[in-house]
Amino acid sequence: QVQLLESGGGSVQSGGSLRLSCAASGSTYSPYCMGWFRQGPDNVREGVASIESSGSTWYSDSVKGRFTISQDNAWSTLYLQMNSLKPEDTAMYYCAAGPGVACTVAPDVWYWGQGAQVTVSS
């Protein structure tokens, strides 16, 4: 089992920045990919960013150039730096981990965090 715990959500004005953190733990923790998803008012959970065990990253078109995914060397903490935030970025953000190469769609994910709310006002 892998446990994921997000922190760092909050409210910010349009154009502002936030950083999300995800602490990972578990006795059999050995994911191949980790990522961030978000679920907005439309209730669709979409992939935002993913990082592979090789260090390769992927971003959705909606956040490319504004968000940066990173991890510490021990793979124990995942980060999402969010800059130039827009009201349409408002959503619950979930940390995710899975056994595959990339965590870009929900079926890739085996483990979910509890979520962190991000609210961007105009």
Disulfide bonds with the S-S distance in Angstrom:
Cys22-Cys95 2.06
Cys33-Cys103 2.01
